[in-house]
């Protein structure tokens, strides 16, 4: 997105074009990042390739969402921490999902929301 009042719209557009270029997206993927437009076939690390392929599947299904109304003031940090453990391989998928569910449920209970 380029802000309407930007004084350097051309530079912003160039930055976006460079960042989304195949070369940079593949570099991001091969450097441990999660690019939004990488070609999984050009990613050398198998775990990163799997993550990018899964992410691309989410994008293809239009299943990515933003939920700014966290159940607790710390849930965003807890979510990031859990996902970092998953990416690092220090926790498994089931453990991460269970931890996130526990954190979510505690927040909902504390707020007095009944399901």
Secondary structure, 3 states (H helix, E strand, C coil): CCCCCCCCHHHHHHHHHHHCCHHHHHHHHHCCCCCCCCCHHHCCCHHHHHHHHHHHHHHHCCCCCCCCCCCCCCHHHHHHHHHHHHHHCCCCHHHHHHHHHHHHHHHHHHHCCCC
